[in-house]
Each structure stands twice: as structure tokens, then as C-alpha cells.
């Protein structure tokens, strides 16, 4: 695609990793113009790590503007004292509910930009059996809860004992968490769900379609085969969701709000289009044109049929 607008969240934390997760695949895909927007720090300046990430990714433009107004600037263009943002072809990146709604409305405009996916507040669903490590499960839940007060985390288990242990551990870990207030607000949106077995836990997960799914059970590899809807799946006790956020490789920009039931996360292909190229010889036209003309006439499209007839050689 010609140009990409990359929204990088930064309201409560400078998520420079999201800039990398968007700008690098865009660069690999050959996008001609890559423009990032992100909220400024409290002092009105960009976070130093954001500048370094932009330079490392070879970004073309970085603007200090956030929220729905940033999506408007990428959609319609905007002029400032120090420069101009030109409209982009497609919008990418996660954000809060306001940003997600702005992207949705922008894409619905006649001639408006395309969008990557619904990518709102973070989600994590943990499937854990009675043998799971409650400390690790609690840590994973809090790792997403601290993102945003609107984040949602869910624990699904067949074991009441495990659920109780995880909830107790969550409270213990919150005591020393710097972003505890944000995490507590997010936990108010969370749920602990008891199921009869892990097969039912997989069914619950598929209905929800989480952005992130962690499977912390015995034979976790086996249960992956039951999963049909998740942005990213983290399998086994060592697969912390945080590794996917920063170091495992795939982009951490993933669908939320159940969209994982119909689409996947950002890849290089997200920044590319496809087209068919059809070159037809005289012999090919002689073989294809009569078939095409007959089908066109069956559909009542005579002009189509005549255009084919002209190439039939008859």
C-alpha cells in the first residue's frame, strides 16, 4: 500500500514496542510512507525510547498526537505550525475504546482509509488446570490488567482450588505493583470461570475469541488443537504472554473484541495488496471466449458476451 498511519498508544505508558511491531513489517512490505502518531509525554515531549524506536524502524514521520483526534488527522489530513500530515491509505494499531471507534467510523466514510482490525483494550484468557502454577497464572493476568483500566482478563479452570489460589496470588502481587490502581480497575472487568473440564474451557475460549490465550495445563500441546479463535496462543508453563509482547517474534498487534474469530494479527501481508494479472494468447482466447460468452448470455449480460466474441477468432 502507498501509505500507512500507525497509531501507537502512550496515554499511561510509552509503548514504543508497538511502534516497532507496526513499523517494521510495514517497512519489510515496502510501504512508501509510514506515519506514526502517539500521545506526548507529560512534559509535552516524545519519550526518548519512542524516538529511538522510530529511528531504528526507519519511520518517515512521527507526530505527537493521540486519541480519536489523531485518527482524524490521519484520515482527513491536518496542518500544524511545524508541518502537515497528509491523509493515509490504511490505519493500523491498537488503542483505547475511543481510538477503536474512531478507526471504525473513519473506515465507514466514502473514500475513507481502510483499517487493520478492531484493536481496542487488551485481553487475556488463561486456561489453567489444577496442576498449573498459581503464581505464574496470576502474574500473566496482571501483566495485561496493568495495560489499561478497560483491559479484560479471564481465568478459566476446572479446579476451584486453582481459581482460589490464583485470585489470592493476584491480591498478593498487586501489593507491590507500581500500576496497581490501573490493574485493579481492569480486574473489575475480569472474570474467573469454573468449567467441568479443559475441553469445556477451550469451548469457552472459542466463544470469547481472546486477543491473547494462555494454556497452562498438562498436555497443553494437545489442547491447542481445540482452539479455533485467538489472536495469539501461548502454550505451556514457560510461554509467558510478555514474551509475545516483546521478544518472541510475531507482531503483538492483535484483534480484540471477539474479532479473532474471523481474523488474525498484523503481519507483513497486512501492509500489502494482491491482484491477478491475466495475459491471454490468441489460442487461449479461442478456447476461453466461447465459454465466457455463453455464461455471460445466461446471466443476461450481452455486452459481456460480445466483448468475448470479438476475441474468439470465429
Backbone bond lengths (Angstrom), bond angles and torsions (degrees), N, CA, C in turn:
res aa  C-N    CA-C-N  psi(-1)  N-CA   C-N-CA  omega(-1)  CA-C   N-CA-C  phi
1 X - - - 1.449 - - 1.530 109.17 -
2 X 1.319 115.89 160.24 1.454 119.39 -174.50 1.510 114.48 -74.48
3 X 1.334 116.86 -42.55 1.465 119.72 -177.42 1.516 110.05 -146.33
4 X 1.331 115.40 145.98 1.461 121.70 -178.03 1.522 108.93 -131.24
5 X 1.342 116.08 132.00 1.451 122.11 174.27 1.520 108.86 -100.11
6 X 1.303 117.34 120.84 1.464 122.95 -173.50 1.524 109.54 -109.14
7 X 1.324 116.56 113.07 1.459 119.65 177.59 1.525 108.95 -90.01
8 X 1.332 115.33 125.15 1.467 121.28 -178.46 1.523 108.44 -117.35
9 X 1.323 119.16 111.40 1.467 121.09 -178.72 1.527 111.32 -60.93
10 X 1.316 115.39 151.07 1.456 118.80 178.88 1.512 112.99 -167.16
11 X 1.323 117.18 18.46 1.460 119.91 -176.14 1.510 113.75 -63.08
12 X 1.335 117.18 -43.64 1.474 120.29 -178.80 1.523 112.47 -119.15
13 X 1.335 117.46 -7.75 1.466 121.25 178.84 1.531 107.46 -157.59
14 X 1.333 117.55 141.59 1.476 120.88 -179.69 1.526 110.72 -78.42
15 X 1.309 117.59 93.98 1.470 120.67 -173.60 1.529 110.79 -85.58
16 X 1.335 115.09 66.11 1.464 120.14 -179.96 1.516 111.74 -62.92
17 X 1.346 117.19 -23.66 1.460 119.10 178.17 1.522 111.17 -63.31
18 X 1.335 117.30 -32.97 1.463 120.05 178.01 1.520 111.13 -66.93
19 X 1.341 116.39 -33.90 1.461 118.93 175.83 1.527 109.93 -61.41
20 X 1.336 116.67 -45.40 1.460 120.39 179.14 1.526 111.38 -63.35
21 X 1.336 116.42 -41.24 1.464 121.40 -177.29 1.534 112.23 -67.05
22 X 1.326 117.06 -17.49 1.462 121.54 177.88 1.530 111.57 -102.53
23 X 1.320 116.12 -48.41 1.462 119.85 -172.71 1.522 113.23 -69.48
24 X 1.328 117.32 -34.51 1.467 119.16 -177.68 1.527 111.92 -68.43
25 X 1.357 120.14 -51.05 1.472 117.07 176.55 1.526 113.03 -62.52
26 X 1.342 117.27 -30.57 1.468 119.17 176.58 1.526 110.17 -64.80
27 X 1.319 116.28 -40.36 1.465 120.03 178.60 1.527 111.17 -65.79
28 X 1.332 116.35 -44.44 1.463 120.46 179.07 1.529 110.73 -60.54
29 X 1.339 116.17 -36.65 1.462 120.52 -179.18 1.519 112.50 -72.54
30 X 1.333 117.22 -16.12 1.459 120.46 179.09 1.514 114.80 89.28
31 X 1.339 117.38 24.61 1.461 120.13 176.85 1.527 108.94 -62.57
32 X 1.322 116.16 130.35 1.462 120.50 -173.72 1.524 112.78 -71.16
33 X 1.330 116.67 -37.42 1.474 119.65 -176.49 1.519 108.77 -134.41
34 X 1.324 115.77 119.29 1.460 121.42 -178.61 1.530 108.58 -118.76
35 X 1.331 115.44 115.66 1.459 121.93 -175.40 1.515 108.98 -116.85
36 X 1.320 117.64 124.63 1.458 121.65 177.85 1.524 110.09 -108.81
37 X 1.319 115.30 143.44 1.465 121.81 173.64 1.524 107.78 -125.98
38 X 1.311 116.18 140.50 1.459 121.08 -179.02 1.521 109.37 -155.69
39 X 1.317 118.42 145.58 1.468 119.72 178.27 1.532 110.95 -64.10
40 X 1.328 117.69 147.01 1.462 120.07 176.76 1.517 111.53 -73.88
41 X 1.309 115.75 164.97 1.461 120.69 172.71 1.524 109.43 -69.58
42 X 1.333 117.08 175.28 1.459 120.99 -178.38 1.523 112.75 -60.87
43 X 1.340 116.48 -26.22 1.461 119.61 178.98 1.519 112.66 -87.48
44 X 1.340 116.42 6.58 1.454 120.44 178.42 1.513 114.61 83.72
45 X 1.326 117.56 2.89 1.453 122.18 -177.32 1.534 110.18 -110.20
46 X 1.325 116.67 160.11 1.472 118.50 174.36 1.516 110.30 -71.70
47 X 1.329 116.04 146.80 1.459 119.87 175.62 1.535 108.08 -66.10
48 X 1.332 118.92 136.96 1.475 120.35 -179.32 1.523 113.83 -52.73
49 X 1.343 116.74 -38.82 1.467 119.33 -179.97 1.521 111.43 -64.31
50 X 1.340 117.35 -31.36 1.457 120.95 178.61 1.528 110.50 -67.34
51 X 1.324 116.57 -38.78 1.464 120.67 178.71 1.523 110.31 -66.05
52 X 1.318 116.48 -43.58 1.469 120.78 179.19 1.528 110.13 -62.69
53 X 1.344 116.89 -44.46 1.466 120.29 -179.84 1.524 110.84 -62.32
54 X 1.336 116.78 -40.93 1.463 120.71 179.14 1.520 111.20 -62.81
55 X 1.334 116.14 -40.64 1.462 120.18 179.36 1.527 111.29 -68.32
56 X 1.336 116.65 -43.07 1.461 120.41 -179.32 1.527 111.35 -63.93
57 X 1.329 116.84 -34.72 1.460 120.70 -178.80 1.523 112.60 -85.42
58 X 1.332 117.35 -2.43 1.457 120.59 179.71 1.510 113.32 66.34
59 X 1.333 116.50 36.10 1.459 121.56 -177.76 1.527 110.40 -64.67
60 X 1.325 117.02 145.50 1.463 121.39 178.88 1.523 112.62 -82.56
61 X 1.353 116.74 -40.57 1.463 120.88 -178.46 1.527 109.63 -143.09
62 X 1.319 115.69 142.98 1.463 122.14 173.95 1.521 107.59 -134.20
63 X 1.344 116.56 118.01 1.456 122.17 -177.22 1.522 110.17 -115.93
64 X 1.335 115.27 139.55 1.461 120.64 178.94 1.522 109.57 -90.42
65 X 1.313 114.29 84.31 1.464 121.91 177.93 1.514 107.57 -153.99
66 X 1.329 117.16 135.36 1.452 120.41 -176.98 1.510 112.10 -132.83
67 X 1.324 115.68 177.36 1.452 121.04 177.68 1.513 113.63 77.81
68 X 1.339 115.15 -169.68 1.466 120.78 -178.80 1.524 111.35 -59.86
69 X 1.342 117.21 -30.92 1.459 120.32 -179.57 1.529 112.03 -65.89
70 X 1.330 116.62 -29.15 1.458 119.60 176.17 1.526 110.50 -67.88
71 X 1.330 116.15 -39.62 1.472 120.13 176.76 1.523 109.89 -64.82
72 X 1.332 117.15 -38.40 1.467 120.46 177.14 1.526 110.92 -61.98
73 X 1.338 116.86 -42.00 1.458 120.41 -179.97 1.524 111.18 -62.85
74 X 1.326 117.14 -40.91 1.466 120.75 179.10 1.521 111.71 -70.62
75 X 1.327 116.20 -26.81 1.468 120.97 -178.18 1.517 112.21 -80.96
76 X 1.334 116.39 -49.09 1.464 121.24 -173.73 1.528 113.39 -102.03
77 X 1.332 116.53 -15.41 1.446 120.52 -170.76 1.522 110.09 88.49
78 X 1.313 116.81 157.18 1.468 121.14 -179.43 1.520 109.25 -155.70
79 X 1.340 114.96 145.75 1.461 121.20 178.48 1.522 109.79 -115.11
80 X 1.325 115.88 131.12 1.458 122.27 178.89 1.523 109.27 -123.58
81 X 1.318 116.44 172.55 1.465 120.54 179.92 1.517 111.70 -60.91
82 X 1.337 116.04 -32.01 1.460 119.44 -175.13 1.520 114.16 -107.21
83 X 1.324 117.26 15.05 1.451 117.86 177.12 1.515 113.09 154.26
84 X 1.304 115.68 -172.08 1.463 121.77 -174.49 1.517 110.50 -137.92
85 X 1.329 116.14 137.23 1.460 122.40 172.01 1.522 107.83 -98.88
86 X 1.304 117.12 119.90 1.459 121.00 175.40 1.526 109.24 -86.58
87 X 1.338 118.03 149.49 1.472 119.92 178.44 1.528 111.50 -57.93
88 X 1.328 115.93 151.40 1.461 120.86 -179.60 1.531 110.07 -112.49
89 X 1.320 115.12 165.86 1.465 121.07 -178.18 1.526 112.77 -82.32
90 X 1.340 116.49 -31.91 1.459 119.13 -175.52 1.524 109.80 -149.49
91 X 1.335 114.99 141.65 1.460 122.04 -179.29 1.524 110.62 -102.41
92 X 1.316 115.74 138.29 1.454 121.41 -179.03 1.527 109.72 -133.41
93 X 1.322 115.51 156.21 1.447 120.37 167.20 1.504 115.32 114.47
94 X 1.342 115.62 154.30 1.457 121.46 179.56 1.526 111.32 -84.40
95 X 1.314 115.64 163.15 1.456 120.58 176.80 1.515 110.01 -170.12
96 X 1.327 115.53 -175.03 1.459 118.95 177.79 1.526 110.27 -77.15
97 X 1.320 116.49 -173.42 1.465 120.32 -176.83 1.517 111.97 -61.54
98 X 1.345 116.69 -33.63 1.464 120.07 -179.23 1.523 111.24 -69.45
99 X 1.312 115.91 -41.02 1.459 120.26 178.27 1.526 110.31 -66.00
100 X 1.326 116.84 -44.14 1.462 120.48 179.47 1.529 110.98 -60.19
101 X 1.338 117.27 -42.06 1.461 120.70 179.37 1.524 110.63 -68.33
102 X 1.330 117.85 -38.81 1.459 120.77 178.25 1.524 111.32 -61.80
103 X 1.331 116.99 -41.98 1.466 120.39 176.81 1.526 110.74 -61.78
104 X 1.318 116.12 -42.15 1.456 120.91 -179.51 1.525 110.68 -61.53
105 X 1.336 116.35 -45.98 1.458 119.86 -178.62 1.523 111.11 -69.44
106 X 1.327 118.14 -37.15 1.459 121.02 178.80 1.524 111.15 -61.28
107 X 1.325 116.52 -42.58 1.463 120.34 -177.87 1.520 112.46 -69.58
108 X 1.347 116.57 -20.81 1.468 120.20 -179.99 1.518 112.68 -83.99
109 X 1.332 118.03 -9.03 1.460 121.33 -179.74 1.530 110.38 -72.02
110 X 1.333 118.66 144.67 1.471 119.99 173.79 1.530 110.08 -59.00
111 X 1.306 116.81 122.75 1.452 119.95 -178.34 1.518 114.34 74.31
112 X 1.323 116.68 8.60 1.462 120.49 -178.89 1.512 112.13 -72.64
113 X 1.331 116.77 170.88 1.467 119.90 -178.63 1.519 112.13 -70.90
114 X 1.309 115.94 153.05 1.460 120.82 170.18 1.529 108.14 -74.93
115 X 1.316 116.65 163.89 1.467 120.77 176.49 1.521 109.25 -128.39
116 X 1.330 114.45 157.39 1.455 119.19 -177.41 1.517 112.27 -74.80
117 X 1.345 117.15 -50.96 1.464 121.31 -173.63 1.522 108.28 -177.87
118 X 1.333 117.88 164.71 1.462 118.63 166.84 1.531 108.63 -67.69
119 X 1.320 117.20 116.95 1.469 121.13 -178.23 1.523 107.93 -135.96
120 X 1.329 115.26 78.97 1.450 120.97 -177.70 1.508 112.08 -98.85
121 X 1.319 117.72 -147.90 1.466 121.78 -179.54 1.529 112.05 -55.18
122 X 1.326 115.09 148.02 1.465 121.94 -173.17 1.530 112.66 -65.86
123 X 1.343 115.09 150.32 1.465 122.63 178.78 1.528 109.89 -134.65
124 X 1.315 115.86 141.98 1.466 121.58 172.02 1.521 109.15 -143.57
125 X 1.320 115.53 130.10 1.457 121.66 172.59 1.526 107.24 -117.31
126 X 1.315 116.02 126.55 1.468 121.90 178.63 1.522 109.00 -109.68
127 X 1.326 115.95 121.11 1.467 121.84 170.68 1.520 106.90 -96.59
128 X 1.332 117.18 118.58 1.467 121.26 -176.94 1.528 109.67 -133.86
129 X 1.320 116.23 134.94 1.465 118.88 176.03 1.526 109.86 -95.40
130 X 1.312 116.72 -177.34 1.470 121.57 -173.72 1.528 112.18 -64.48
131 X 1.337 117.30 -19.42 1.454 120.40 -178.77 1.528 113.17 -94.97
132 X 1.323 117.33 2.11 1.464 120.52 -177.44 1.529 111.16 -69.38
133 X 1.315 115.61 157.87 1.459 122.71 178.00 1.528 108.49 -81.82
134 X 1.320 117.90 109.94 1.462 121.70 -176.91 1.523 111.77 -63.78
135 X 1.318 117.06 -34.42 1.468 120.46 179.82 1.530 110.26 -63.91
136 X 1.334 116.18 -46.24 1.460 120.35 -179.15 1.529 111.15 -67.52
137 X 1.332 116.96 -41.36 1.460 120.21 179.31 1.527 110.90 -61.36
138 X 1.329 116.33 -42.60 1.461 120.62 178.51 1.522 110.90 -64.17
139 X 1.316 116.51 -42.07 1.466 120.55 179.63 1.525 111.09 -61.90
140 X 1.330 116.14 -41.32 1.464 119.52 179.23 1.527 111.14 -65.18
141 X 1.317 117.53 -42.92 1.461 120.62 178.76 1.528 110.64 -60.55
142 X 1.322 116.91 -43.45 1.465 120.65 -179.25 1.527 111.70 -69.94
143 X 1.327 117.07 -28.66 1.465 119.45 -179.95 1.522 111.39 -62.44
144 X 1.319 117.67 -28.20 1.462 120.45 176.72 1.519 111.65 -94.90
145 X 1.327 117.18 -32.42 1.458 120.03 179.20 1.522 111.75 -63.02
146 X 1.332 117.97 -31.06 1.458 119.72 -178.13 1.526 113.07 -75.96
147 X 1.328 117.33 -8.22 1.464 120.67 179.66 1.522 111.84 -62.60
148 X 1.337 115.26 -49.80 1.464 119.70 -167.24 1.522 108.20 -161.72
149 X 1.316 116.06 145.93 1.464 119.73 178.37 1.523 111.91 -62.70
150 X 1.334 116.66 -21.08 1.469 120.91 -179.91 1.523 112.71 -94.13
151 X 1.336 117.64 0.73 1.464 120.22 177.55 1.530 109.59 -64.38
152 X 1.327 115.64 157.48 1.464 119.58 177.77 1.515 109.78 -131.88
153 X 1.342 115.04 130.43 1.464 120.63 177.28 1.526 108.57 -124.93
154 X 1.329 115.76 142.70 1.457 121.48 -178.17 1.527 109.66 -133.52
155 X 1.311 115.35 140.34 1.457 122.70 174.18 1.520 107.86 -115.44
156 X 1.327 116.92 126.09 1.464 121.84 -179.34 1.527 108.09 -124.10
157 X 1.328 116.57 123.64 1.463 120.28 -177.07 1.519 110.41 -151.59
158 X 1.332 115.09 156.88 1.458 120.21 174.55 1.526 111.23 -89.98
159 X 1.343 116.28 -4.10 1.455 121.33 -173.02 1.528 111.56 -113.30
160 X 1.333 116.35 117.79 1.463 119.91 175.35 1.527 110.20 -64.96
161 X 1.327 116.86 -37.15 1.454 120.06 178.57 1.517 112.45 -60.31
162 X 1.335 116.55 -42.17 1.460 120.60 179.05 1.524 110.30 -66.60
163 X 1.333 116.94 -43.13 1.462 120.04 179.19 1.530 110.25 -59.74
164 X 1.310 116.72 -46.34 1.468 120.24 179.82 1.524 111.04 -61.68
165 X 1.312 116.87 -41.67 1.461 120.73 -178.90 1.529 111.29 -65.45
166 X 1.327 116.40 -39.96 1.472 120.17 179.58 1.528 110.42 -67.30
167 X 1.319 117.35 -44.76 1.461 120.01 -179.91 1.525 111.58 -62.34
168 X 1.325 116.64 -38.07 1.460 120.25 176.96 1.525 110.84 -66.48
169 X 1.312 115.41 -40.04 1.461 120.14 179.75 1.528 110.76 -68.02
170 X 1.322 117.42 -36.82 1.467 120.80 176.01 1.527 110.26 -56.93
171 X 1.321 116.79 -46.24 1.462 120.56 179.72 1.528 111.27 -63.22
172 X 1.318 117.21 -40.11 1.463 120.38 179.37 1.530 111.22 -64.31
173 X 1.340 116.11 -43.94 1.460 119.37 -177.73 1.524 111.97 -71.37
174 X 1.309 117.20 -29.36 1.463 120.45 178.02 1.523 112.12 -61.15
175 X 1.323 117.00 -29.60 1.457 121.11 -175.81 1.525 112.67 -60.11
176 X 1.309 117.09 -28.49 1.467 120.28 -177.50 1.531 112.64 -114.32
177 X 1.309 117.45 13.21 1.463 120.95 -177.13 1.531 110.29 -88.75
178 X 1.338 118.68 124.26 1.465 120.39 -178.68 1.533 113.54 -59.96
179 X 1.335 117.22 -34.05 1.468 120.88 -179.28 1.530 110.78 -102.67
180 X 1.318 115.41 39.26 1.460 121.07 -175.38 1.529 111.97 -61.31
181 X 1.329 118.02 -37.37 1.469 120.11 -178.39 1.526 111.00 -62.39
182 X 1.330 116.12 -43.06 1.466 120.24 178.49 1.525 109.62 -66.22
183 X 1.324 116.36 -44.03 1.461 120.15 -179.01 1.522 111.29 -62.36
184 X 1.324 117.53 -41.19 1.475 120.28 179.63 1.525 110.76 -63.61
185 X 1.324 116.66 -40.49 1.460 119.76 178.46 1.525 110.70 -62.67
186 X 1.342 116.45 -40.72 1.460 120.04 178.35 1.523 111.40 -67.22
187 X 1.321 116.79 -38.53 1.466 120.23 -179.60 1.518 112.05 -63.01
188 X 1.320 116.68 -24.64 1.467 119.38 175.90 1.522 111.44 -64.09
189 X 1.339 116.24 -23.25 1.466 120.95 176.75 1.530 111.80 -89.86
190 X 1.337 116.81 -7.59 1.455 121.18 -173.64 1.515 113.07 -82.36
191 X 1.316 114.61 171.68 1.457 121.48 179.67 1.523 109.69 -145.98
192 X 1.334 115.21 146.51 1.463 122.24 168.20 1.518 106.47 -113.61
193 X 1.315 116.70 121.05 1.467 121.95 -172.79 1.526 109.32 -117.58
194 X 1.318 115.60 124.77 1.461 119.69 176.93 1.522 109.39 -97.42
195 X 1.310 116.33 131.27 1.465 122.61 -179.48 1.525 109.14 -121.80
196 X 1.313 116.33 170.62 1.469 119.06 -177.19 1.525 112.30 -78.43
197 X 1.356 117.03 -29.13 1.460 120.04 178.87 1.523 108.80 -161.38
198 X 1.330 116.88 176.99 1.458 120.90 -175.95 1.530 111.46 -71.18
199 X 1.321 117.41 -28.80 1.464 119.43 175.69 1.529 110.00 -60.48
200 X 1.328 116.47 -41.49 1.458 119.74 178.03 1.535 110.42 -68.92
201 X 1.322 117.37 -33.70 1.461 120.38 176.26 1.521 110.75 -61.50
202 X 1.329 116.98 -40.14 1.466 120.75 177.32 1.521 110.82 -64.23
203 X 1.337 116.92 -38.10 1.458 120.54 178.03 1.527 110.95 -64.69
204 X 1.328 116.93 -41.00 1.466 120.93 176.88 1.527 110.10 -61.17
205 X 1.317 116.59 -44.50 1.459 120.93 179.90 1.527 111.36 -61.56
206 X 1.314 117.51 -42.74 1.458 120.87 -179.86 1.524 111.84 -64.35
207 X 1.319 117.00 -34.77 1.463 120.01 176.66 1.524 111.09 -67.55
208 X 1.325 116.17 -37.93 1.467 121.09 -178.39 1.526 111.63 -77.83
209 X 1.318 117.96 -38.17 1.467 121.86 -178.85 1.510 112.77 62.04
210 X 1.351 118.98 61.14 1.459 121.26 -173.24 1.525 113.89 -69.86
211 X 1.305 114.42 155.13 1.465 120.46 171.74 1.526 109.47 -61.47
212 X 1.331 116.77 -49.36 1.458 122.71 177.72 1.529 109.23 -122.25
213 X 1.317 116.14 137.67 1.459 121.79 175.47 1.520 108.98 -128.28
214 X 1.325 116.77 125.78 1.463 121.68 175.10 1.521 108.55 -111.23
215 X 1.331 116.82 127.65 1.462 122.07 177.97 1.514 108.03 -109.44
216 X 1.319 116.15 106.60 1.460 122.49 -177.24 1.528 108.61 -116.36
217 X 1.323 114.30 76.71 1.458 121.69 -176.48 1.526 109.74 -140.36
218 X 1.315 116.06 167.77 1.450 120.12 166.97 1.523 107.93 -66.17
219 X 1.319 116.63 144.95 1.471 121.45 -179.88 1.529 111.18 54.54
220 X 1.319 115.85 44.76 1.459 119.90 -177.76 1.528 112.04 -59.23
221 X 1.341 116.71 -34.76 1.465 119.96 179.13 1.523 111.48 -58.10
222 X 1.316 115.98 -36.84 1.469 119.94 -179.26 1.525 110.86 -64.67
223 X 1.326 116.46 -39.88 1.467 119.32 -175.01 1.522 112.60 -75.15
224 X 1.326 117.37 -20.69 1.468 119.57 175.82 1.524 110.93 -57.41
225 X 1.325 115.97 -34.64 1.463 119.85 -178.55 1.523 112.31 -64.58
226 X 1.323 117.82 -18.57 1.464 121.56 178.84 1.536 111.83 -85.91
227 X 1.307 117.90 -10.21 1.462 121.41 -174.24 1.522 110.07 -89.04
228 X 1.321 115.43 128.12 1.466 120.91 179.51 1.519 112.87 -119.89
229 X 1.331 118.39 -9.30 1.462 119.67 -175.43 1.527 110.39 -147.08
230 X 1.330 115.56 102.59 1.467 121.62 174.87 1.523 107.49 -165.42
231 X 1.326 115.95 142.92 1.459 118.72 178.29 1.518 111.88 -67.18
232 X 1.329 116.67 -44.02 1.466 122.49 176.68 1.523 107.88 -149.41
233 X 1.330 115.95 141.82 1.465 121.48 -177.74 1.530 108.48 -117.73
234 X 1.329 115.56 130.74 1.457 122.36 -179.32 1.524 107.76 -113.22
235 X 1.319 115.45 115.79 1.460 121.47 -165.18 1.521 111.31 -108.06
236 X 1.321 116.36 120.08 1.453 121.41 173.26 1.520 113.64 94.93
237 X 1.314 116.90 172.46 1.470 122.45 -171.80 1.521 114.68 -69.10
238 X 1.325 118.44 -22.00 1.461 120.59 -177.43 1.533 112.86 -94.03
239 X 1.324 117.12 -9.62 1.462 121.12 -174.66 1.527 110.55 -87.64
240 X 1.326 115.90 72.70 1.462 120.09 176.57 1.522 109.84 -66.10
241 X 1.310 116.69 138.19 1.467 119.83 179.11 1.522 111.39 -58.97
242 X 1.319 116.74 -29.81 1.465 121.26 178.51 1.526 111.98 -58.72
243 X 1.331 117.31 -32.50 1.461 119.88 178.24 1.526 110.43 -62.92
244 X 1.312 117.00 -37.76 1.452 120.28 176.45 1.516 112.09 -69.16
245 X 1.326 117.32 -32.37 1.457 120.77 178.85 1.516 112.18 -63.91
246 X 1.345 117.05 -33.02 1.458 119.18 -169.44 1.520 116.68 -125.09
247 X 1.318 119.04 -33.68 1.457 117.75 -162.73 1.519 117.03 -134.41
248 X 1.327 119.68 -15.69 1.469 120.21 -171.48 1.524 112.98 -71.68
249 X 1.344 117.88 -30.83 1.460 119.02 178.01 1.513 114.92 135.17
250 X 1.339 119.37 -61.71 1.475 119.65 -178.67 1.522 111.85 -64.07
251 X 1.325 116.04 155.02 1.465 120.28 178.25 1.522 109.99 -62.84
252 X 1.322 115.88 141.64 1.469 119.22 177.65 1.524 112.52 -90.46
253 X 1.318 117.45 6.23 1.469 120.61 175.37 1.525 107.40 -84.12
254 X 1.340 115.80 108.53 1.457 122.54 -168.63 1.521 110.81 -131.52
255 X 1.329 117.70 156.90 1.472 120.71 179.46 1.525 112.07 -69.78
256 X 1.326 115.38 143.97 1.462 122.23 177.58 1.528 109.38 -123.15
257 X 1.317 115.42 -176.85 1.466 121.70 174.34 1.525 112.40 57.75
258 X 1.325 116.46 36.53 1.462 120.91 177.60 1.506 115.35 81.41
259 X 1.340 117.88 -2.03 1.467 120.32 -176.78 1.521 112.49 -67.64
260 X 1.335 117.79 -16.50 1.463 120.24 178.15 1.525 112.05 -64.11
261 X 1.321 116.95 -13.11 1.471 119.01 176.55 1.527 111.49 -70.93
262 X 1.336 117.37 -17.76 1.467 119.37 -176.51 1.521 113.91 -130.11
263 X 1.335 118.68 -5.85 1.467 119.33 -178.34 1.520 110.61 -153.00
264 X 1.338 114.72 163.63 1.450 120.74 179.29 1.516 111.48 -108.72
265 X 1.340 115.59 -170.53 1.449 121.25 -176.78 1.520 113.11 -84.14
266 X 1.336 114.51 -177.23 1.457 121.53 -178.90 1.529 110.91 -67.76
267 X 1.326 115.59 132.82 1.457 122.81 170.79 1.525 107.30 -136.49
268 X 1.306 116.69 177.03 1.463 119.73 175.46 1.524 111.24 -56.58
269 X 1.332 116.48 -35.94 1.469 120.35 -179.36 1.521 112.46 -62.24
270 X 1.342 117.69 -23.34 1.463 120.51 178.95 1.517 111.78 -63.23
271 X 1.334 116.94 -22.57 1.461 122.20 -177.47 1.526 111.97 -101.97
272 X 1.318 116.09 13.97 1.460 120.53 -176.90 1.528 110.16 -127.03
273 X 1.301 115.77 160.45 1.458 121.73 172.82 1.531 108.34 -117.88
274 X 1.314 116.41 168.26 1.465 120.24 176.85 1.520 108.93 -127.89
275 X 1.312 116.37 150.60 1.465 120.56 176.19 1.519 108.65 -149.58
276 X 1.308 115.38 151.14 1.463 120.01 175.44 1.527 108.90 -95.36
277 X 1.323 115.98 143.75 1.470 122.14 176.98 1.520 107.12 -121.53
278 X 1.320 116.60 121.60 1.463 121.41 -173.74 1.531 110.18 -120.06
279 X 1.314 114.90 111.77 1.469 122.07 176.51 1.535 107.46 -108.83
280 X 1.307 116.99 123.46 1.467 121.11 -173.39 1.521 110.06 -120.84
281 X 1.324 116.78 128.02 1.462 121.93 176.18 1.530 109.56 -83.38
282 X 1.331 115.35 170.83 1.462 119.90 177.21 1.527 110.25 -60.21
283 X 1.325 116.35 -41.40 1.460 119.41 179.57 1.531 110.25 -66.43
284 X 1.314 116.73 -38.81 1.458 119.89 178.38 1.510 111.74 -64.77
285 X 1.336 116.39 -43.16 1.463 120.20 178.68 1.527 111.00 -63.04
286 X 1.341 116.74 -38.01 1.464 119.66 179.12 1.519 111.14 -62.33
287 X 1.339 116.82 -32.56 1.463 120.60 -179.85 1.528 111.85 -81.84
288 X 1.322 117.02 -37.83 1.459 120.52 -173.06 1.522 114.15 -88.43
289 X 1.327 117.13 -35.28 1.461 120.51 -171.59 1.536 113.95 -60.06
290 X 1.327 119.62 -44.48 1.472 118.17 179.23 1.527 112.68 -60.72
291 X 1.345 116.17 -38.07 1.461 120.04 178.75 1.524 109.67 -65.70
292 X 1.345 116.67 -47.39 1.456 121.00 -179.44 1.524 111.24 -61.60
293 X 1.342 116.56 -42.20 1.460 120.09 -178.98 1.528 111.09 -64.34
294 X 1.329 116.80 -42.65 1.460 119.82 179.79 1.527 111.63 -62.44
295 X 1.346 116.65 -44.39 1.462 120.61 178.92 1.532 111.02 -64.33
296 X 1.344 116.67 -40.11 1.459 120.11 179.45 1.527 111.16 -62.22
297 X 1.338 115.78 -41.55 1.484 118.28 -179.88 1.526 110.72 -68.89
298 X 1.323 117.80 -31.79 1.463 119.67 175.98 1.528 111.06 -63.74
299 X 1.331 116.14 -29.49 1.458 120.82 178.02 1.519 112.72 -90.09
300 X 1.341 116.55 0.19 1.457 119.98 178.26 1.514 113.98 78.33
301 X 1.319 117.47 23.40 1.467 121.39 -177.61 1.527 108.80 -110.31
302 X 1.319 116.06 82.24 1.453 122.14 -172.82 1.522 112.82 -66.92
303 X 1.349 117.15 -37.56 1.459 119.04 179.39 1.527 110.90 -62.75
304 X 1.337 116.13 -37.95 1.459 119.65 174.77 1.531 110.29 -58.68
305 X 1.316 115.05 -47.69 1.462 120.32 -176.42 1.525 111.32 -62.20
306 X 1.337 117.23 -42.33 1.467 119.95 -178.71 1.521 111.13 -66.63
307 X 1.351 117.53 -36.44 1.458 119.88 177.26 1.517 110.76 -62.63
308 X 1.329 116.55 -35.77 1.465 120.23 176.23 1.517 110.89 -71.75
309 X 1.329 116.83 -42.28 1.469 120.61 -179.29 1.530 111.68 -56.29
310 X 1.339 116.35 -37.60 1.466 120.53 -178.52 1.523 111.85 -61.75
311 X 1.326 116.65 -23.82 1.469 120.52 -178.26 1.524 112.58 -99.86
312 X 1.321 117.70 -0.39 1.465 119.68 -171.77 1.510 113.25 -77.32
313 X 1.315 116.81 -18.94 1.464 119.65 -178.43 1.505 113.74 79.42
314 X 1.322 116.74 5.14 1.471 119.97 -178.90 1.535 110.49 -97.41
